[in-house]
Amino acid sequence: MTRPRIKIILVRPRNPDNIGAAARAMANFGLPELALVSAFDSDWAEAAACWRKEASVSAIGAMDVIGNAALYPDIPSAAADCAALFGTSSLHRLKPDRDVLPLRDAAGAFAACGGKAGVLFGSEKTGLTKEDLSFCSAIINIPTQDRQPSMNLGQAVAVAAYEFSGRREAQPAAGRAAAPAMPPAELERFVEKIRAKLAREAGPHWAGEAQARAIRRGLTDARLTKDARTALKLLLKD
């Protein structure tokens, strides 16, 4: 399945550090498109002029996302190339008046929208307003605890981007190959040697059938490597 195209749209972000953190999270999960709507307060002229430099502090390894980001005056212009818009909310202070998607289901909705999906994140202070959400076809719910419902903007983007990235299709990096199962005959030789050693050193009650089953299960589950089996043979040598 082709991964859906996603544009992250930050609505009224105020802190370049948070923008940088959001960009870094996007880079972590392969989401390159970032747009900013009505960024910075009106008296933040200096921040608006040099926000890329300030954002670079937290946008480690993601300056391509920052460099390609664009500023827009409103949501429609930021989303002009999107087939559908989705808002994000914890829903703690908002009574939704449209469909609500669990975060885990968002990627499927993006794939079904027929083009690029725009995802709105609200400002650090207020989140998305009802007016912002009126542009959206659905609200993506980022569940949080009642005790602390709000999330830092960068962290919210990180949690969402992790889900959006199609993580269920990803395969973990290859680690050490599992050792092959021990042949049954070799397994039984080890079981009998361990039982004999236990009987000699701990008494016959340690060498019963129940102990044999436990030893057999343990050796089977351990998937010992060839070197480990050689070491065990030396330890059990009479």
FIKOLZA-1660 file (N, C-alpha, C; in steps of 0.1 Angstrom, whole numbers, plus 5000, padded with zeros to 4 digits):
% residues 238
   i   px   py   pz ch aa at
   1 5008 4988 5000  A  M  N
   1 5000 5000 5000  A  M CA
   1 5009 5012 5000  A  M  C
   2 5006 5022 4991  A  T  N
   2 5013 5034 4990  A  T CA
   2 5011 5043 5002  A  T  C
   3 5021 5048 5008  A  R  N
   3 5019 5057 5020  A  R CA
   3 5012 5070 5016  A  R  C
   4 5002 5074 5023  A  P  N
   4 4995 5087 5019  A  P CA
   4 5004 5099 5020  A  P  C
   5 5002 5109 5012  A  R  N
   5 5009 5121 5013  A  R CA
   5 5002 5130 5023  A  R  C
   6 5011 5136 5032  A  I  N
   6 5006 5143 5043  A  I CA
   6 5013 5156 5045  A  I  C
   7 5005 5167 5047  A  K  N
   7 5011 5180 5050  A  K CA
   7 5007 5184 5064  A  K  C
   8 5017 5187 5072  A  I  N
   8 5015 5192 5085  A  I CA
   8 5013 5207 5085  A  I  C
   9 5002 5212 5091  A  I  N
   9 4999 5226 5091  A  I CA
   9 4998 5231 5105  A  I  C
  10 5007 5239 5109  A  L  N
  10 5006 5245 5123  A  L CA
  10 4999 5258 5122  A  L  C
  11 4988 5259 5130  A  V  N
  11 4980 5271 5129  A  V CA
  11 4983 5280 5141  A  V  C
  12 4987 5292 5138  A  R  N
  12 4991 5302 5148  A  R CA
  12 5002 5297 5158  A  R  C
  13 5012 5291 5153  A  P  N
  13 5023 5287 5163  A  P CA
  13 5030 5300 5168  A  P  C
  14 5035 5299 5180  A  R  N
  14 5041 5311 5186  A  R CA
  14 5056 5310 5189  A  R  C
  15 5061 5298 5190  A  N  N
  15 5074 5296 5195  A  N CA
  15 5083 5289 5184  A  N  C
  16 5093 5295 5179  A  P  N
  16 5101 5288 5169  A  P CA
  16 5107 5275 5174  A  P  C
  17 5110 5274 5187  A  D  N
  17 5115 5262 5192  A  D CA
  17 5106 5250 5190  A  D  C
  18 5093 5253 5192  A  N  N
  18 5083 5243 5190  A  N CA
  18 5081 5239 5175  A  N  C
  19 5083 5249 5167  A  I  N
  19 5082 5246 5152  A  I CA
  19 5094 5237 5149  A  I  C
  20 5106 5240 5154  A  G  N
  20 5117 5232 5151  A  G CA
  20 5115 5218 5156  A  G  C
  21 5110 5216 5168  A  A  N
  21 5107 5203 5174  A  A CA
  21 5097 5195 5165  A  A  C
  22 5087 5202 5160  A  A  N
  22 5077 5196 5152  A  A CA
  22 5084 5191 5139  A  A  C
  23 5093 5200 5133  A  A  N
  23 5100 5196 5121  A  A CA
  23 5109 5184 5123  A  A  C
  24 5115 5183 5135  A  R  N
  24 5124 5172 5138  A  R CA
  24 5116 5159 5138  A  R  C
  25 5104 5160 5145  A  A  N
  25 5095 5148 5146  A  A CA
  25 5091 5144 5132  A  A  C
  26 5088 5154 5123  A  M  N
  26 5083 5150 5110  A  M CA
  26 5094 5143 5102  A  M  C
  27 5107 5148 5104  A  A  N
  27 5118 5142 5097  A  A CA
  27 5120 5127 5103  A  A  C
  28 5118 5125 5116  A  N  N
  28 5119 5112 5122  A  N CA
  28 5110 5102 5114  A  N  C
  29 5099 5106 5110  A  F  N
  29 5089 5097 5104  A  F CA
  29 5086 5099 5090  A  F  C
  30 5095 5106 5083  A  G  N
  30 5093 5108 5068  A  G CA
  30 5082 5116 5063  A  G  C
  31 5079 5127 5071  A  L  N
  31 5069 5137 5066  A  L CA
  31 5075 5150 5063  A  L  C
  32 5078 5153 5050  A  P  N
  32 5086 5165 5047  A  P CA
  32 5078 5178 5046  A  P  C
  33 5065 5178 5045  A  E  N
  33 5058 5190 5041  A  E CA
  33 5053 5197 5054  A  E  C
  34 5057 5210 5056  A  L  N
  34 5053 5218 5067  A  L CA
  34 5048 5231 5063  A  L  C
  35 5037 5236 5068  A  A  N
  35 5031 5249 5065  A  A CA
  35 5028 5256 5078  A  A  C
  36 5029 5269 5079  A  L  N
  36 5026 5277 5091  A  L CA
  36 5016 5287 5087  A  L  C
  37 5005 5288 5095  A  V  N
  37 4994 5297 5093  A  V CA
  37 4994 5308 5104  A  V  C
  38 4994 5320 5099  A  S  N
  38 4994 5332 5109  A  S CA
  38 5004 5330 5120  A  S  C
  39 5016 5327 5117  A  A  N
  39 5026 5324 5127  A  A CA
  39 5031 5336 5134  A  A  C
  40 5033 5335 5147  A  F  N
  40 5039 5345 5156  A  F CA
  40 5029 5357 5158  A  F  C
  41 5030 5363 5170  A  D  N
  41 5022 5374 5173  A  D CA
  41 5026 5386 5165  A  D  C
  42 5017 5396 5164  A  S  N
  42 5020 5408 5156  A  S CA
  42 5032 5415 5160  A  S  C
  43 5036 5415 5173  A  D  N
  43 5048 5422 5178  A  D CA
  43 5060 5413 5177  A  D  C
  44 5059 5402 5171  A  W  N
  44 5070 5393 5169  A  W CA
  44 5077 5394 5155  A  W  C
  45 5078 5407 5151  A  A  N
  45 5083 5409 5138  A  A CA
  45 5097 5403 5136  A  A  C
  46 5105 5405 5147  A  E  N
  46 5119 5399 5146  A  E CA
  46 5119 5384 5145  A  E  C
  47 5110 5378 5153  A  A  N
  47 5109 5363 5152  A  A CA
  47 5104 5358 5139  A  A  C
  48 5094 5366 5133  A  A  N
  48 5089 5362 5120  A  A CA
  48 5100 5363 5109  A  A  C
  49 5109 5373 5111  A  A  N
  49 5120 5375 5101  A  A CA
  49 5131 5365 5102  A  A  C
  50 5133 5359 5114  A  C  N
  50 5144 5350 5116  A  C CA
  50 5140 5337 5122  A  C  C
  51 5128 5333 5120  A  W  N
  51 5123 5321 5127  A  W CA
  51 5130 5308 5123  A  W  C
  52 5135 5308 5111  A  R  N
  52 5142 5296 5106  A  R CA
  52 5155 5294 5114  A  R  C
  53 5162 5305 5117  A  K  N
  53 5174 5304 5125  A  K CA
  53 5171 5300 5139  A  K  C
  54 5160 5305 5145  A  E  N
  54 5157 5302 5159  A  E CA
  54 5152 5287 5159  A  E  C
  55 5145 5283 5149  A  A  N
  55 5139 5269 5149  A  A CA
  55 5150 5259 5148  A  A  C
  56 5162 5263 5142  A  S  N
  56 5172 5253 5139  A  S CA
  56 5178 5248 5152  A  S  C
  57 5176 5255 5163  A  V  N
  57 5181 5250 5176  A  V CA
  57 5175 5236 5180  A  V  C
  58 5162 5235 5177  A  S  N
  58 5155 5222 5180  A  S CA
  58 5152 5214 5168  A  S  C
  59 5155 5219 5156  A  A  N
  59 5152 5211 5144  A  A CA
  59 5164 5204 5139  A  A  C
  60 5171 5197 5149  A  I  N
  60 5183 5189 5146  A  I CA
  60 5181 5179 5135  A  I  C
  61 5188 5180 5124  A  G  N
  61 5187 5170 5113  A  G CA
  61 5174 5172 5105  A  G  C
  62 5167 5183 5107  A  A  N
  62 5155 5185 5100  A  A CA
  62 5154 5199 5093  A  A  C
  63 5165 5205 5090  A  M  N
  63 5165 5218 5084  A  M CA
  63 5160 5218 5070  A  M  C
  64 5159 5206 5063  A  D  N
  64 5153 5206 5050  A  D CA
  64 5138 5208 5052  A  D  C
  65 5132 5203 5063  A  V  N
  65 5118 5205 5065  A  V CA
  65 5115 5220 5068  A  V  C
  66 5124 5226 5077  A  I  N
  66 5123 5240 5080  A  I CA
  66 5125 5249 5067  A  I  C
  67 5135 5245 5060  A  G  N
  67 5139 5253 5048  A  G CA
  67 5128 5253 5038  A  G  C
  68 5120 5242 5036  A  N  N
  68 5109 5242 5026  A  N CA
  68 5096 5246 5032  A  N  C
  69 5095 5249 5045  A  A  N
  69 5082 5253 5050  A  A CA
  69 5078 5267 5045  A  A  C
  70 5065 5269 5044  A  A  N
  70 5060 5282 5039  A  A CA
  70 5051 5288 5049  A  A  C
  71 5050 5302 5049  A  L  N
  71 5041 5309 5058  A  L CA
  71 5029 5313 5049  A  L  C
  72 5017 5311 5056  A  Y  N
  72 5004 5315 5049  A  Y CA
  72 4996 5323 5058  A  Y  C
  73 4987 5332 5052  A  P  N
  73 4979 5340 5061  A  P CA
  73 4967 5333 5066  A  P  C
  74 4962 5322 5060  A  D  N
  74 4950 5315 5064  A  D CA
  74 4951 5301 5061  A  D  C
  75 4941 5293 5066  A  I  N
  75 4941 5279 5064  A  I CA
  75 4938 5275 5050  A  I  C
  76 4928 5282 5043  A  P  N
  76 4926 5278 5029  A  P CA
  76 4938 5279 5020  A  P  C
  77 4946 5289 5022  A  S  N
  77 4957 5291 5013  A  S CA
  77 4968 5281 5016  A  S  C
  78 4969 5277 5029  A  A  N
  78 4979 5267 5033  A  A CA
  78 4975 5253 5028  A  A  C
  79 4962 5251 5026  A  A  N
  79 4957 5238 5023  A  A CA
  79 4952 5237 5008  A  A  C
  80 4957 5247 5000  A  A  N
  80 4952 5247 4986  A  A CA
  80 4955 5235 4978  A  A  C
  81 4966 5228 4982  A  D  N
  81 4969 5215 4974  A  D CA
  81 4965 5203 4981  A  D  C
  82 4956 5204 4991  A  C  N
  82 4952 5192 4999  A  C CA
  82 4938 5188 4994  A  C  C
  83 4936 5175 4994  A  A  N
  83 4923 5169 4991  A  A CA
  83 4913 5169 5002  A  A  C
  84 4919 5169 5014  A  A  N
  84 4910 5169 5026  A  A CA
  84 4919 5174 5038  A  A  C
  85 4911 5180 5048  A  L  N
  85 4918 5185 5060  A  L CA
  85 4913 5178 5072  A  L  C
  86 4922 5176 5081  A  F  N
  86 4918 5169 5094  A  F CA
  86 4924 5178 5105  A  F  C
  87 4916 5180 5116  A  G  N
  87 4921 5187 5127  A  G CA
  87 4925 5177 5138  A  G  C
  88 4933 5182 5148  A  T  N
  88 4937 5174 5159  A  T CA
  88 4932 5180 5172  A  T  C
  89 4928 5171 5181  A  S  N
  89 4924 5177 5194  A  S CA
  89 4923 5165 5204  A  S  C
  90 4926 5169 5217  A  S  N
  90 4924 5160 5228  A  S CA
  90 4909 5159 5232  A  S  C
  91 4901 5168 5227  A  L  N
  91 4887 5169 5230  A  L CA
  91 4883 5172 5244  A  L  C
  92 4892 5176 5252  A  H  N
  92 4889 5179 5266  A  H CA
  92 4880 5191 5268  A  H  C
  93 4883 5201 5260  A  R  N
  93 4875 5214 5261  A  R CA
  93 4867 5216 5249  A  R  C
  94 4864 5206 5241  A  L  N
  94 4858 5208 5228  A  L CA
  94 4847 5197 5226  A  L  C
  95 4835 5202 5223  A  K  N
  95 4824 5193 5220  A  K CA
  95 4824 5192 5205  A  K  C
  96 4828 5180 5199  A  P  N
  96 4829 5179 5185  A  P CA
  96 4816 5180 5177  A  P  C
  97 4816 5187 5166  A  D  N
  97 4804 5187 5158  A  D CA
  97 4806 5181 5144  A  D  C
  98 4816 5172 5144  A  R  N
  98 4819 5164 5132  A  R CA
  98 4825 5151 5136  A  R  C
  99 4827 5142 5126  A  D  N
  99 4833 5129 5129  A  D CA
  99 4846 5130 5137  A  D  C
 100 4848 5120 5146  A  V  N
 100 4860 5120 5153  A  V CA
 100 4867 5106 5150  A  V  C
 101 4880 5107 5146  A  L  N
 101 4888 5096 5143  A  L CA
 101 4897 5093 5155  A  L  C
 102 4898 5081 5159  A  P  N
 102 4909 5077 5169  A  P CA
 102 4922 5079 5161  A  P  C
 103 4932 5083 5168  A  L  N
 103 4945 5085 5162  A  L CA
 103 4950 5073 5154  A  L  C
 104 4948 5061 5159  A  R  N
 104 4953 5049 5153  A  R CA
 104 4946 5047 5139  A  R  C
 105 4934 5053 5136  A  D  N
 105 4927 5051 5124  A  D CA
 105 4930 5062 5114  A  D  C
 106 4938 5072 5117  A  A  N
 106 4939 5084 5109  A  A CA
 106 4946 5080 5095  A  A  C
 107 4956 5072 5096  A  A  N
 107 4963 5069 5083  A  A CA
 107 4954 5062 5073  A  A  C
 108 4945 5054 5077  A  G  N
 108 4935 5048 5068  A  G CA
 108 4926 5059 5062  A  G  C
 109 4922 5069 5070  A  A  N
 109 4914 5079 5064  A  A CA
 109 4922 5088 5054  A  A  C
 110 4934 5090 5057  A  F  N
 110 4943 5097 5047  A  F CA
 110 4943 5090 5034  A  F  C
 111 4946 5077 5035  A  A  N
 111 4947 5069 5022  A  A CA
 111 4934 5070 5014  A  A  C
 112 4923 5071 5021  A  A  N
 112 4910 5071 5014  A  A CA
 112 4905 5085 5009  A  A  C
 113 4913 5095 5012  A  C  N
 113 4908 5109 5008  A  C CA
 113 4911 5112 4994  A  C  C
 114 4918 5104 4986  A  G  N
 114 4920 5107 4972  A  G CA
 114 4931 5117 4969  A  G  C
 115 4940 5120 4978  A  G  N
 115 4950 5130 4975  A  G CA
 115 4958 5133 4987  A  G  C
 116 4964 5145 4987  A  K  N
 116 4972 5149 4999  A  K CA
 116 4963 5152 5011  A  K  C
 117 4966 5147 5023  A  A  N
 117 4959 5151 5035  A  A CA
 117 4966 5162 5043  A  A  C
 118 4959 5172 5046  A  G  N
 118 4964 5182 5055  A  G CA
 118 4960 5180 5069  A  G  C
 119 4969 5181 5078  A  V  N
 119 4966 5179 5093  A  V CA
 119 4969 5191 5100  A  V  C
 120 4959 5197 5107  A  L  N
 120 4960 5209 5114  A  L CA
 120 4964 5207 5129  A  L  C
 121 4973 5214 5134  A  F  N
 121 4977 5215 5148  A  F CA
 121 4975 5229 5153  A  F  C
 122 4968 5231 5164  A  G  N
 122 4966 5244 5169  A  G CA
 122 4977 5250 5176  A  G  C
 123 4975 5263 5181  A  S  N
 123 4986 5270 5187  A  S CA
 123 4988 5265 5201  A  S  C
 124 5000 5268 5206  A  E  N
 124 5004 5263 5220  A  E CA
 124 4994 5268 5230  A  E  C
 125 4988 5279 5228  A  K  N
 125 4980 5285 5239  A  K CA
 125 4965 5280 5238  A  K  C
 126 4960 5278 5227  A  T  N
 126 4945 5275 5226  A  T CA
 126 4942 5263 5218  A  T  C
 127 4951 5257 5211  A  G  N
 127 4947 5246 5203  A  G CA
 127 4939 5251 5191  A  G  C
 128 4932 5242 5184  A  L  N
 128 4924 5246 5173  A  L CA
 128 4910 5251 5178  A  L  C
 129 4906 5262 5172  A  T  N
 129 4893 5267 5175  A  T CA
 129 4882 5261 5167  A  T  C
 130 4869 5263 5170  A  K  N
 130 4858 5258 5163  A  K CA
 130 4859 5263 5148  A  K  C
 131 4863 5275 5146  A  E  N
 131 4864 5281 5133  A  E CA
 131 4875 5273 5125  A  E  C
 132 4886 5270 5131  A  D  N
 132 4897 5263 5125  A  D CA
 132 4891 5249 5121  A  D  C
 133 4884 5243 5130  A  L  N
 133 4879 5229 5127  A  L CA
 133 4868 5229 5117  A  L  C
 134 4862 5241 5114  A  S  N
 134 4851 5241 5104  A  S CA
 134 4857 5238 5090  A  S  C
 135 4870 5239 5088  A  F  N
 135 4876 5236 5075  A  F CA
 135 4879 5221 5074  A  F  C
 136 4877 5213 5085  A  C  N
 136 4881 5199 5085  A  C CA
 136 4870 5189 5083  A  C  C
 137 4873 5178 5076  A  S  N
 137 4863 5168 5074  A  S CA
 137 4861 5159 5086  A  S  C
 138 4871 5159 5095  A  A  N
 138 4871 5151 5107  A  A CA
 138 4881 5156 5117  A  A  C
 139 4879 5152 5130  A  I  N
 139 4888 5155 5140  A  I CA
 139 4895 5143 5144  A  I  C
 140 4908 5144 5145  A  I  N
 140 4917 5132 5149  A  I CA
 140 4919 5134 5164  A  I  C
 141 4915 5125 5172  A  N  N
 141 4916 5126 5186  A  N CA
 141 4929 5120 5191  A  N  C
 142 4937 5129 5198  A  I  N
 142 4949 5125 5204  A  I CA
 142 4946 5123 5219  A  I  C
 143 4944 5111 5224  A  P  N
 143 4939 5109 5238  A  P CA
 143 4950 5112 5248  A  P  C
 144 4946 5120 5258  A  T  N
 144 4955 5124 5269  A  T CA
 144 4947 5122 5282  A  T  C
 145 4954 5123 5293  A  Q  N
 145 4948 5122 5306  A  Q CA
 145 4941 5135 5311  A  Q  C
 146 4930 5134 5318  A  D  N
 146 4923 5145 5323  A  D CA
 146 4932 5154 5331  A  D  C
 147 4941 5148 5339  A  R  N
 147 4949 5156 5348  A  R CA
 147 4959 5165 5340  A  R  C
 148 4963 5161 5328  A  Q  N
 148 4971 5170 5320  A  Q CA
 148 4967 5168 5305  A  Q  C
 149 4957 5175 5301  A  P  N
 149 4951 5173 5288  A  P CA
 149 4960 5179 5276  A  P  C
 150 4967 5190 5279  A  S  N
 150 4974 5196 5268  A  S CA
 150 4988 5190 5266  A  S  C
 151 4992 5191 5253  A  M  N
 151 5005 5186 5250  A  M CA
 151 5013 5197 5244  A  M  C
 152 5026 5197 5246  A  N  N
 152 5035 5206 5238  A  N CA
 152 5033 5204 5223  A  N  C
 153 5034 5214 5216  A  L  N
 153 5031 5213 5201  A  L CA
 153 5040 5203 5195  A  L  C
 154 5053 5204 5197  A  G  N
 154 5063 5195 5191  A  G CA
 154 5060 5181 5195  A  G  C
 155 5056 5178 5208  A  Q  N
 155 5053 5165 5212  A  Q CA
 155 5040 5160 5205  A  Q  C
 156 5031 5168 5204  A  A  N
 156 5018 5164 5197  A  A CA
 156 5021 5160 5183  A  A  C
 157 5029 5167 5176  A  V  N
 157 5032 5164 5162  A  V CA
 157 5040 5151 5162  A  V  C
 158 5049 5149 5172  A  A  N
 158 5057 5136 5172  A  A CA
 158 5048 5124 5174  A  A  C
 159 5039 5125 5184  A  V  N
 159 5030 5114 5186  A  V CA
 159 5021 5111 5174  A  V  C
 160 5016 5121 5168  A  A  N
 160 5007 5119 5156  A  A CA
 160 5016 5114 5144  A  A  C
 161 5027 5120 5142  A  A  N
 161 5035 5116 5130  A  A CA
 161 5039 5101 5132  A  A  C
 162 5042 5096 5144  A  Y  N
 162 5045 5082 5146  A  Y CA
 162 5034 5073 5141  A  Y  C
 163 5021 5077 5144  A  E  N
 163 5010 5069 5139  A  E CA
 163 5008 5071 5124  A  E  C
 164 5009 5083 5119  A  F  N
 164 5007 5086 5105  A  F CA
 164 5016 5079 5096  A  F  C
 165 5028 5075 5101  A  S  N
 165 5039 5071 5092  A  S CA
 165 5037 5056 5087  A  S  C
 166 5026 5050 5091  A  G  N
 166 5024 5036 5087  A  G CA
 166 5033 5027 5094  A  G  C
 167 5035 5029 5107  A  R  N
 167 5045 5021 5115  A  R CA
 167 5042 5006 5115  A  R  C
 168 5029 5003 5113  A  R  N
 168 5025 4989 5114  A  R CA
 168 5031 4981 5102  A  R  C
 169 5035 4988 5091  A  E  N
 169 5041 4982 5080  A  E CA
 169 5056 4981 5081  A  E  C
 170 5062 4988 5090  A  A  N
 170 5076 4989 5091  A  A CA
 170 5081 4976 5097  A  A  C
 171 5093 4972 5093  A  Q  N
 171 5100 4960 5099  A  Q CA
 171 5111 4965 5107  A  Q  C
 172 5113 4959 5119  A  P  N
 172 5124 4963 5128  A  P CA
 172 5137 4960 5121  A  P  C
 173 5147 4968 5125  A  A  N
 173 5161 4965 5119  A  A CA
 173 5165 4951 5123  A  A  C
 174 5171 4944 5114  A  A  N
 174 5175 4930 5116  A  A CA
 174 5185 4930 5128  A  A  C
 175 5183 4921 5137  A  G  N
 175 5192 4919 5148  A  G CA
 175 5199 4905 5146  A  G  C
 176 5205 4900 5157  A  R  N
 176 5211 4887 5156  A  R CA
 176 5201 4876 5152  A  R  C
 177 5205 4868 5142  A  A  N
 177 5196 4857 5138  A  A CA
 177 5194 4847 5149  A  A  C
 178 5182 4843 5150  A  A  N
 178 5179 4833 5161  A  A CA
 178 5186 4820 5158  A  A  C
 179 5191 4814 5168  A  A  N
 179 5198 4801 5167  A  A CA
 179 5188 4790 5163  A  A  C
 180 5192 4781 5155  A  P  N
 180 5182 4770 5152  A  P CA
 180 5179 4762 5164  A  P  C
 181 5167 4755 5164  A  A  N
 181 5163 4747 5175  A  A CA
 181 5173 4735 5177  A  A  C
 182 5175 4731 5189  A  M  N
 182 5184 4720 5192  A  M CA
 182 5178 4707 5187  A  M  C
 183 5185 4698 5181  A  P  N
 183 5179 4685 5177  A  P CA
 183 5175 4678 5189  A  P  C
 184 5163 4670 5187  A  P  N
 184 5158 4663 5199  A  P CA
 184 5167 4654 5206  A  P  C
 185 5175 4647 5198  A  A  N
 185 5185 4637 5205  A  A CA
 185 5195 4645 5213  A  A  C
 186 5200 4656 5208  A  E  N
 186 5210 4664 5216  A  E CA
 186 5203 4670 5228  A  E  C
 187 5191 4675 5226  A  L  N
 187 5183 4680 5237  A  L CA
 187 5182 4670 5248  A  L  C
 188 5178 4658 5245  A  E  N
 188 5176 4648 5256  A  E CA
 188 5190 4644 5263  A  E  C
 189 5201 4645 5255  A  R  N
 189 5214 4642 5261  A  R CA
 189 5216 4653 5272  A  R  C
 190 5214 4665 5268  A  F  N
 190 5216 4676 5278  A  F CA
 190 5206 4674 5290  A  F  C
 191 5194 4671 5288  A  V  N
 191 5184 4669 5299  A  V CA
 191 5189 4659 5308  A  V  C
 192 5194 4647 5303  A  E  N
 192 5198 4637 5312  A  E CA
 192 5211 4640 5319  A  E  C
 193 5220 4648 5313  A  K  N
 193 5232 4652 5320  A  K CA
 193 5229 4662 5331  A  K  C
 194 5220 4671 5328  A  I  N
 194 5216 4681 5338  A  I CA
 194 5209 4674 5350  A  I  C
 195 5200 4664 5347  A  R  N
 195 5194 4657 5358  A  R CA
 195 5204 4649 5366  A  R  C
 196 5213 4643 5360  A  A  N
 196 5223 4635 5367  A  A CA
 196 5232 4644 5376  A  A  C
 197 5235 4656 5371  A  K  N
 197 5243 4665 5379  A  K CA
 197 5235 4670 5391  A  K  C
 198 5223 4673 5389  A  L  N
 198 5214 4678 5399  A  L CA
 198 5212 4667 5410  A  L  C
 199 5211 4654 5406  A  A  N
 199 5209 4643 5415  A  A CA
 199 5222 4642 5424  A  A  C
 200 5233 4643 5418  A  R  N
 200 5246 4642 5425  A  R CA
 200 5248 4653 5435  A  R  C
 201 5245 4666 5431  A  E  N
 201 5248 4677 5439  A  E CA
 201 5237 4683 5447  A  E  C
 202 5225 4680 5444  A  A  N
 202 5213 4685 5451  A  A CA
 202 5204 4675 5457  A  A  C
 203 5206 4663 5453  A  G  N
 203 5197 4652 5458  A  G CA
 203 5187 4647 5447  A  G  C
 204 5183 4635 5449  A  P  N
 204 5174 4628 5438  A  P CA
 204 5161 4636 5436  A  P  C
 205 5156 4643 5446  A  H  N
 205 5143 4650 5444  A  H CA
 205 5144 4661 5433  A  H  C
 206 5156 4665 5429  A  W  N
 206 5158 4675 5419  A  W CA
 206 5159 4668 5405  A  W  C
 207 5158 4655 5404  A  A  N
 207 5160 4649 5391  A  A CA
 207 5147 4641 5387  A  A  C
 208 5135 4645 5391  A  G  N
 208 5123 4638 5387  A  G CA
 208 5118 4642 5374  A  G  C
 209 5106 4637 5370  A  E  N
 209 5101 4640 5357  A  E CA
 209 5096 4655 5355  A  E  C
 210 5091 4660 5366  A  A  N
 210 5087 4674 5366  A  A CA
 210 5099 4683 5363  A  A  C
 211 5111 4680 5369  A  Q  N
 211 5123 4688 5367  A  Q CA
 211 5128 4686 5353  A  Q  C
 212 5126 4673 5348  A  A  N
 212 5130 4670 5334  A  A CA
 212 5122 4679 5324  A  A  C
 213 5109 4680 5326  A  R  N
 213 5101 4688 5317  A  R CA
 213 5105 4703 5318  A  R  C
 214 5108 4708 5330  A  A  N
 214 5112 4722 5331  A  A CA
 214 5126 4724 5324  A  A  C
 215 5135 4715 5326  A  I  N
 215 5148 4716 5319  A  I CA
 215 5146 4716 5304  A  I  C
 216 5138 4707 5299  A  R  N
 216 5135 4706 5285  A  R CA
 216 5129 4718 5279  A  R  C
 217 5119 4724 5286  A  R  N
 217 5113 4736 5282  A  R CA
 217 5123 4748 5282  A  R  C
 218 5131 4748 5292  A  G  N
 218 5141 4759 5293  A  G CA
 218 5151 4758 5282  A  G  C
 219 5156 4747 5279  A  L  N
 219 5166 4745 5268  A  L CA
 219 5160 4748 5255  A  L  C
 220 5148 4744 5253  A  T  N
 220 5141 4746 5240  A  T CA
 220 5139 4761 5238  A  T  C
 221 5134 4768 5248  A  D  N
 221 5131 4782 5247  A  D CA
 221 5144 4791 5246  A  D  C
 222 5155 4786 5251  A  A  N
 222 5167 4793 5251  A  A CA
 222 5173 4794 5237  A  A  C
 223 5170 4785 5228  A  R  N
 223 5176 4785 5215  A  R CA
 223 5191 4788 5216  A  R  C
 224 5198 4779 5223  A  L  N
 224 5213 4781 5225  A  L CA
 224 5220 4780 5212  A  L  C
 225 5230 4789 5210  A  T  N
 225 5239 4789 5199  A  T CA
 225 5248 4777 5199  A  T  C
 226 5255 4775 5189  A  K  N
 226 5265 4764 5188  A  K CA
 226 5275 4765 5199  A  K  C
 227 5281 4778 5200  A  D  N
 227 5291 4780 5211  A  D CA
 227 5285 4778 5225  A  D  C
 228 5273 4783 5227  A  A  N
 228 5267 4781 5240  A  A CA
 228 5265 4766 5243  A  A  C
 229 5261 4758 5233  A  R  N
 229 5259 4744 5236  A  R CA
 229 5273 4737 5239  A  R  C
 230 5283 4742 5232  A  T  N
 230 5297 4736 5235  A  T CA
 230 5301 4740 5249  A  T  C
 231 5298 4752 5253  A  A  N
 231 5302 4756 5267  A  A CA
 231 5294 4748 5277  A  A  C
 232 5281 4746 5274  A  L  N
 232 5273 4738 5284  A  L CA
 232 5278 4723 5285  A  L  C
 233 5283 4718 5273  A  K  N
 233 5288 4704 5274  A  K CA
 233 5301 4704 5283  A  K  C
 234 5309 4714 5282  A  L  N
 234 5321 4714 5290  A  L CA
 234 5317 4715 5305  A  L  C
 235 5307 4723 5308  A  L  N
 235 5303 4725 5322  A  L CA
 235 5297 4712 5328  A  L  C
 236 5291 4704 5319  A  L  N
 236 5284 4692 5324  A  L CA
 236 5293 4680 5322  A  L  C
 237 5305 4682 5318  A  K  N
 237 5314 4670 5316  A  K CA
 237 5318 4664 5329  A  K  C
 238 5317 4651 5329  A  D  N
 238 5320 4644 5342  A  D CA
 238 5334 4645 5346  A  D  C
% end
